[in-house]
């Protein structure tokens, strides 16, 4: 899956589409970054997550995180129950099963989505679900650019 990393700050930010791309074959620079920004904003608006949005800015609604994440909670609980049901024998001998459960838990917390957020002050881009958990509803966020993509 291809992910787009969006540069975000709580203060105005000059459009920058040329942040350094890591020397790693899974990263690429984005073609038509302004178009990707508008796609992100339109998706977030249509999903009902934004209280305000403009060409390079947005404000999450107070209900954004609950609206987006609540439907995923049942899946999360199911994975936790499956992990709790692992026997000691399975824990010792069934690596493949444990890897699958680990991936299931990872995706229940933050499923693969096209949008990652490079939030000022964070060391690395975060999945959109994590951004919803740490973002402040009512805070205006400014977009500097879609800096790069990566494949997982």
FENLINSUL-V158798 format. One line per field, one symbol per residue. psi: psi as a letter, one per 40 degrees, with the letter a starting at -180 (. if undefined). A space follows every 50 residues. Layout:
# FENLINSUL-V158798
psi: ???
This chain:
# FENLINSUL-V158798
psi: ihihhhhhieiihihhefihhigheeiiihigddddddddddddddefeh diiadfiihiidedddddddeeddddddddddddehidddddegdddddd dddddddddgihiehihghheidiiiiddddddeihhehhhihdihdiii h.
